[in-house]
């Protein structure tokens, strides 16, 4: 089962998968920009370029790990800045099952 964070803005709902993101690892800053996490995407690009110059190739790997591990947090921050409220977290097999889930989410995402 996978964990998802739920966000709400009025009657609208968004589901964000939590944890490691393989698209973020393989596509790094491009994936972050696709998810509209502009600042983190730019930071990952800078780390990749600077790391390759200074450490001879390790920068791209480090930037990919950062994007894969931190992409979800950047997306959550983006939704919070746009006014989306936290509705909690659920553990379901797929994002479609979140809507079908009858169990109420926990009161706190970090609780």
Order of alpha helices (4+ residues) and beta strands (2+ residues): beta-beta-alpha-alpha-alpha-beta-alpha
